[in-house]
């Protein structure tokens, strides 16, 4: 189905897992991300893969 097609179109062979997105959110909300300014963090793996 569409999930298999989406997985096959990704560089890592799969879509991002919910916990991978959550880990980024936790990092961005933590003090560890304090020094970051003006950074673009791209997790739009599906959107990028779908346009190929």
HELIX and SHEET records of a PDB file:
HELIX    1   1 UNK A    2  UNK A    8  1                                   7    
HELIX    2   2 UNK A   18  UNK A   29  1                                  12    
HELIX    3   3 UNK A   31  UNK A   33  5                                   3    
HELIX    4   4 UNK A   45  UNK A   50  1                                   6    
END                                                                             
